[in-house]
Every structure is written in C-alpha cells, then in structure tokens.
Amino acid sequence: MRCHQSMFTLPNVFFCNALLLVGICVSITACSSVNPLRKPVKGLNVLFIAVDDLNNDLSVYGHPLVKTPNLERLARRGTTFSRAYCQYPLCNPSRSSLLTGLYPDQLKIYDLTTSIRQTSPGVVTLPQLFKNNGYYTARVGKIFHYGVPKDIGTNGLDDSVSWNHRVNPIGRDKLEESKLTNLLPTRNLGSTLAYLAASGEDSEQTDGKVAAEAIRILEQNRNQSLFLAVGFYRPHSPFIAPQKYFDQYNKAQIALPIEPADDLADIPEAALNVKPPHWGLDADKQKAAILAYYASITFMDAQLGLLLDALDRGDLWKNTVVILWSDHGYNLGQHGQWMKQSLFEASARVPLLIAAPGGSRGLTCSRTVGLTDLYPTLADLCGLTPPNNLAGRSLQPLLRNPQGHWGHSALTQVARGKTMGYSIRTEKWRYTEWDEGRAGVELYDEDLDPGEITNLAGKPITAAIQSELAVLLKETKKVGKQP
C-alpha cells in the first residue's frame, strides 16, 4: 500500500489568517485504496450527509418558522422519517454507534475522547465495508467525532482505515471567534450559547467549503462506485452564519417552550443536565440563542442545496442513495434544558431523510427507527454483506412502503455522572429508567403529551403499559450488552 499526504498544518492563528488571505483553506489527506476484496459491479453510489446538532425544528417537519427549503426538496425525492432516534445524545457516542451499527454499550463509548479503535480495534465501520468492497470512500468535514469548533481543520477522532480520501475544510468562522457574543462566557465554545452574524459570503464559511469540496469529489468520481460522506458543522454551537440568514428571523416571533410552574416537580433529578434551568438566562437571551440556532440551520440548508444542485446537474439521482441524518436532537429550553445529553424527545429525536432509487417519493414514515438501522440499510440497498452482530435492521421495507408493518422500538441512553439512564421509544410511549429505576422513572404519552409535561410513571391508570415497557427496555438492553 502506498499513501500520500498533502496536509496544511495550522500552527498558530497568524498563519491561519495568512492561509485565509491567500485562499488556502482546506486540509486534505488522501490515501490510495487498500487492495479491495473485490471490484464491485457499478451500482448504487451513496451520498451520506451528516448535520451536527440538528433537531427537528425544521419546516420539513412542520415547524412554522424555521426555513429549510432544501430539506423539503430532498424530502420530495424520498422518505422522511418522523420518529427516528439516536442511541446516545452526545456527538462521539452517537456517531460511533451509527458508524459501526452497534449500541454504545457494545462499543463501551460514552464520552468525547474515546475512539472506536481503542475499544473495538477490529470493528468494520460502515464506510470501511464499502471500501473493502471496492468503493472509493471519501469524507469531507465531520463524520466521526472531533470537537467543534476547536478541532475544525483537523482529523480529530476520524478513522483513517475507513477512507481513501479525507478533506478537513476550515473557514473564516474558525478565525473570527473573538467576534462572538457568548451568553455563557464561563463555558467553552463547543458547549455554550454563542453566536455571530458574520460578514462575507457563504463560501468563506467552513460549511461553504464543505459543500464545494464535496461537489468537486462527487463530480470527479461520478464514473466509479462512490461512498461520499459529507459532514456539515452548523448548527453546532457557536451559531455562526452570514448576516442574511439572521435577517430571515425576528426575535419577536420566537416562541419559548411552555413551562408550567410545577414542570420539574415530577421529573427525576437525574433527568436534568442543565442546572439551574436555562443556566439562569432570561427570556430575551433565550430567544436570541434560538434565533441564532435557526439562522445556522437555514445557512446549513443553503449549503445542502448546492449538493442537491450537483446531483441535478449530473443526473445522479437515478444511481445514488442520498441519506441525511443528525447525530442527536437539541433542547431549546424544554424543562429548562439546552443542547443535548438528555433523554427527552427534543434531545433523542433526530431528522432522517432517505432518497433511494426505487423507494417512495414525498412520503413520511411514522414508524420508530434508530440510527443503528442505517448501517444495515445501506448495505442492503447496495448489495453488500454487513457484519452479523449489528444492532439495527434494514429500513428498505419502509422505503418501499413507509406505513408498512414494523413493530420495532428505539433505545437511547445517556450517562449522568456514574448513573446511566435508558429510554425506550415506541410509536406512542417514551419510558425511561435512571439507574434501573433506582434514581427515577419517567413515562410519557407522546401522542397526547408531546411536550412531556406529565410524567405518568407510577400512576395506576398506566401500570400495565409501564410494566410492558419495562420488560421491553430490559430485553432491548440485553442486545446492547452483547459483544
């Protein structure tokens, strides 16, 4: 095997600015193919799009305010999953789970610093499966985990074995962090509420560079079997987008979540990650943060549109599976909680859209699915044989018939210190146990109470369903404990 590297390093901010001035803003690592197991018959290509920290506050999911015309455009080409859930609402555990098809408990990854090769050195990742079968696998931006914004422009925890080619763009958003408004200045930029209505063009931002590099790879490799992973950084904090996207929103139109006076009375202490509620921010600052988050979403959506334009120009839809997902949801003040790392619906639920040749177009699937289902789905669609220990199952039947029989639930877990919480989601119910119930239990009727205001755990009227869900959770957790 021969590998070639052409990587620009960024030793200090002065050199970064110099690179920006001369327009050299992309870090690239390319590696030739590792003797594929077989040369594939030219078939379906894969465009695998990740969006960092994106929740379901999107027009494509019926949100009345947030503008996502290109997500709507993608939805018209395929299937929109309205009940899709991550397996761990934190970037690295979630992405590691999705990219290996294994539950976090199988991988033993629960933090932001452990790589998959540390705990599972022999695991075959999703892109690695395609690479081993003769596909040209390329990554632009964040797919495996690395810290945003501190690791932008680096490989972070990326898995080199998975790719033939890697690109790490870096834009002016990384170089203008001193201009941010930080509502929580004691927190680091990756876990705070900070924002910037930036000057300049979309193409100068990191996500603009992600789109441009992805389009170049897509067009240059259209005649070979291609697995192209594209990782957008926004709306992950800090919320940065050109001014024109902030101008599309009015703070007066931002609605804060409903919070009854006794909202927290029936919620276990372990369920709450943000203390005090809202970190003490007043309503005006909360709305400013939400507006900036929405502006970042609409900016990301515009970059997605450039990718879709490239598919249109090249007439590539007929032989390309396009899948868009987020690593987890994002709380925007529900129960006083912000960001991720909770087992509430806003944190565990994710957007998921899949457009596949021969699949349904413009339909919504309301069946409950998990991100672990993506590995077997793509293997199935492309005729590849995946590992036999995957936690999920192929979604191909639902792509053909979105309202067909399914009968599966979704498991999500998160650690709260040394206490682990597990939550099972069916089409109607969310049931959660903290420390196997010793630190609290939650039960919500998601049809009648989508805001999860009333905890029905321990109520006589729901005793039977709680018992059933407890058994279901226990049985599902057993799968996650398997090696």
N, C-alpha and C positions, 0 to 999 in steps of 0.2 A: 504494500500500500504506500502511495506517495501522497503526502499532504502539503498544501501550500497555504501560507497565511500572508494576508496583506492588511494589517490592523494598525490604525492610527491610535496611539495612546494619548491620554489627556492628563498630563502630569500636574497641571495647575490651571487655574481659571484664566490666567493671562493667555496661555497657549490655546485654551478653548475659544476665547474671543478671537484670537488670530485665525483659528480654523474657520470660525463662523464668517469672518470678514472675507476670506478667500473662497468661501463656499464649500469647504471640505468638511462635511458634517456627518459622514457615515463611517461607522466602524464595521469592517467586513472580515469574516473568517470563512474561507472556502476550503472544502476538503473533498477530494475525489472519492468516487464510490468505492465501497469496500466489497469487492467481489460478490455481487448479488447472488442469492441462492438460485434464482432463475430469472430469465428475461421475460417480463410479462407481455402477454398479448395486449396491444394498445387498446385500452378500455377506458373506464371512467377515471378522470382526474379528481382531485379533492382540493377545494379551497376552504381552509379551516380557519375561521375568523374568531379570535378571542377579544373580548372587550372587558377592560379592567374595572371592577367595582360597579358594574351596571345593574341597576334594579329594574323593576317592571313599570316604572313611571314613564311610560312611552305611549305615543299616540297609537302605535301598532297594537297596544294592549288596551286601548280605550281611554288613555289619560286625556283629559280635556285641554290641557295646557301645553304639554311637552311636545315639541315639534320633531318628529323623526320620519320625514317623508321617504328616506331611502330604506329604512327598516320596513316601512309599508310596501315599498316597491319589491323588496326581497320576499315579503310575505305573500305577495300576489303570485310569485313564482313557485311557492312551495307550501309547507305546512308550518303553522305557528302553534307551538306547544304552550298551553296556558297554565299547566300545572307541572312545571319542570323544577327540580330541586337539586341544590348542591349537596355534597356529602359532608362538607365541613366549611363553615362560613369564614374562612381565612385563606388568603391567596395561596400560600405554598401547600398546605394540606389538601386544598381543593384541587389545585392543578395537578399535583402529584397523583391524586386519586383518579382524576379523569384520564390522565395521560398513560396510566398503567391499567385502568379498568378495575382497580382494586379499592376496597374500602380503606379509610385511614387506619383502622385497627389492623388490617392485613399488612400495611406498609410500616406502621409504627411512626408515622409522621404527623406531628401536631403543632409544629412551630414554623418559623420563617427562615430557619437556618439549616435544616437537615435536608440533604439531597437524597434522591431516590437510590443512588448507588451506595450510599452509606448504609442503608437498612436493607436494600434488596439489590445487591450487585448484579445478579443475573437476570433481572426483570427485562422483558421485551416491551418497550414502550410502543404506543400507537404509531408514531412516525417511524420508529425503528422497524416495526412489522412491514410497513410499506417499503422502506429502504431495503430490507432483506429480500424483498420480492421484486427488486429491480426498479422501483420508483426512484425518481430524483426528488429528494426531500429537501425543502428549503424553509428556513424560518426568517421572518422579518419582525423585529420587535419582541414583545413579551409573550412567551408561551409557557415555558417552565418559569418558575418564580425568580424574580430578583426585585430588590427594593425600589419603589418609586417614591420620590424622584432620585434618591441618592445613587442608584446603580444604572440610571439611564446612560446608554453608550457603552455598557459592558455586557459580558455574558452572564453575570450573576450566577445563579444556580442552574444554568442551562445544561442540558445533557448532550455533550458533543457526539456521543455514539448515535444519536437519533437523526443526525442531519448530514447531508452532503454540502450544504451551504448555509451560512448564517450571516445576518446583517443586523447591526445594532445602531439604529439611527440616533442622532442627538440634535435637538433644535434649540431655538432661542428661549423656549420655555425653561430649559435647564439652566440657561445662563442669566436669566432675569429674576431669579428667586428673591433677590434683595428688594424687588418692587412689590412683593406680595403683601396683601392685607391678611394678617394672621389673627383670627379671632381667639385663638388659644395659644399664645406665644410660648408657653412652657412645654408644649408638645412638639415632637419632631414633625417635619413637613409631610411625612407619609401618613401620619395618624392625627392630623389636626384639621380644622376647618379654615382653610386659607384659600384666597382666590386672587386672580389678576385678569382684568380685561385688557388684553395685550394689544400692542401696536403691531403693524405689519400684516403679512399675508398668511393664509393657511399653510402654504408650502414651506414657511420658515419654522413652523412648529414641528415637534417630534412626530406627531401623528400624521402631519402632512408629508413628511419624509418617509414614514412607514408606507403610506399609500403609494407614493411614487416608486419606491424600491420594489414593492410587491407587484406593481403593474409591469415594471421592467422584467422581472423574473417570469411573470405569467406570459408575457408576450414572447420572450426569448426561448421559452421551453414548451411552447404550445404543441410541438410535434413529438413530445415524448411523454411517458407516463409521469405525472407530476403530483406530488403532495406538497402543497404550499400552505404554510401556516403563517397567519398574519395577526400580530398582537397589537391592538391599539391600547394606549396608555390612559386616555381620558375615558370616563370621568373620574378616575382615581385622583384623590387629593394630592397636591394642591389643584384646585379647579382653575385651569388656565385655558382661555380661548380668546381668539381675536374679538375686539370690541363689538363687532357687528352681531355676534351671537348673544352677547349680553343685552344688546339693544332690542332683541326679539322678545324680551320678557319684562314684565312690570311687577315690581315688588308688591304692589297693592293687590295683585291677582293671586299671589302665592297663598295657598291655604295650609295652615298648620294642622297636624293631626288632632282629632278630637281626644281630649284627655279629661275624663270625669274626675271630680275632686278625689274620689276614693280609688282611682285607677290602679294604684300599686298595692292596694290592700290585699288582694287575692293572688298576687304574683310572688313566687318564691324568691328569696333574696339572691339565690344563685343564678336566677334568670337574668339579672340586671348587671350589665357590664359598665354602663356609664353612670357614675355617681359623683356629685349629686345629679339629678335629672337635668339633661341639656347642658351639663357642665356649668350650670348657673347662667347661661346666656339668655338674654331677654328675647322677646318675640321678634323684634326688629332684626337682631343679629341672626336669629334662626332663619328668618326669611331671606336675608342676604346670602346665607350659605346655600340655601335651597336654590335660589335663583342662579347662583354661580354653578352649582351642580347641573342644573338643567341646561345652562348655556354650554357647558362642557359636553353634555350629551348631544346637543344639536350640532356642535362642531365635529364631534366624532362621526355623527351620522353623515355629514357632508363628505368626509373622507371615505366612508363606506361607499358613498355614491360614485366616487371616482373608480373604485374597484368594479362596481356593477357596470359602469360605462365601458370599462375594458372588456368585460365579458360580452357585452352587447356588440362592441366593435369587432371582436374576434369570432363572433358566433360560437361562443364556447359553452353556452348553457346546455347544449344537447349532449355534451360528454363530460360534464363537470358536476360533482356533488358540492353544493355550497352549504356550509353549516356555520351558523353564528351562535355563540354562547357567551355567557359571563361566568366568572369563577364563583360568584355568590351574589346575593342581593345587597341592599344598603338601606339601613334605617335612616329615616329623616325626621326623627323626633317622636316616633311612636313609643309610648310608655316612657318618654324622656330619653330614649336610646338613639344613638347615632352610629353610623358606619355599620360594621359587621359584628361577628363574634357573638351572635345571639341566636336563639332557636325560634324566634318569632318569624312569622310568614315573610315580612319585608326583608329579612336577612337571609333566609333559607331559600326563598323562591328566586328563580333566575329566568331571564329571557332565553328562549331557544327557538331558532328558526332553521328549518332544513329544506332545501330545494334540491330534489334529486330527479334525474331523468326517469320518466315513468311514474313518478309519485304524484300525489294530489297537488292541485294548484289553488291557492287562495282560500284554503280551508283551515279551521282551527281544531286542534286535538285537545280535548279536556281530560284525557287520561293522565294518571300520575306517573311521571317518569323521573329518572335520576341522571346525573351527568355520567355515572358509570355505564350507562347504556350506550354512550357514544362510541366507545371502542368497538364493541361487537357489531354495532350498526354499520360503521364504515367498513369494517372487514367484510361483513355480509354483502353490502352493496357492491363492493369491488371484487368479490370472489376470492378473498384471502382467508386463510385458516388462522384464527386467533389462538392464543393460549387457552388451555382448558379450565383455568381457575378464575376466570373473570367474574366479577360480582354482578354485572348487569346482563342485559339481554338485548337482542337486536330490535330496533324500532321499525324495521322495514314493514311489518304488517300494518302499523299505524300510518306509515307514509302512504300506503295504498288505500287504507280505509281509516281515516282519523278517528272515527267514532266506533270502531270495531271493539270486540271484547279484548280486555287486557287483564284486569284483576290483580295488578301489582301495586305496591306502595313504594314510598321513598324514605330512606333513612338518612338523617342528618345528625351530626354530633358536634359538640364543642367542649373544650376544657375550660373550666373556671377555677384557676389555680390547680389544686390536686383533685378537684371534683369534676367528673365527666358527666355531661348531660347528653342524652339521646332522645331524639324525636322521630316519631313515625308519622308520615302524612299519607292519608288515603284521599279519595276524592271529596269526602265530606269532613273528615276529622283531622285534627292535629293532637297527638298525645305525646307528652314529654315527661321523662323521669330524670331527676337530678340525683346522682349517686344512688342509682337503682331505687329511687323514691325516698331515700332517707333524708335528702335535702330539698324535697318538694316534688310535686306532681302538677302538671297542667293538662287540661283538656279543653279544646275549643271546637265549637261547631262553626266551621269555616263558611258554610252556606249562609247561616243566619247571623253570624257574628264575624265578618271578615276583618274587623279591626281588633279581634281577640281581646275584647273588653271584659268578658265574663268567663272566668275560669270555672268550668263545670266539674273539675275533679273532686271526688268525694260526695257529689250530690246523688241522692237516692235515685233520681229520675234517669241518671246516666250510668248507673252502677254496672249494668250489663255490658254496655258498649265499652266502658273503661276496662272491664275485665278482659274482653275480647282483644282490645288494642294492646293491653299489657302482654298478652300471650304473643300477639303478632310482633311486637317490639322485641321480645325475648328471642323469638325464633329468627328474626332478621339479624339481630346482633350476633347470633351464632355463626352466620355466614361471614361476618366481618372478622371473626376470631380465627377463621381457617387460614392456614399458611398459603 
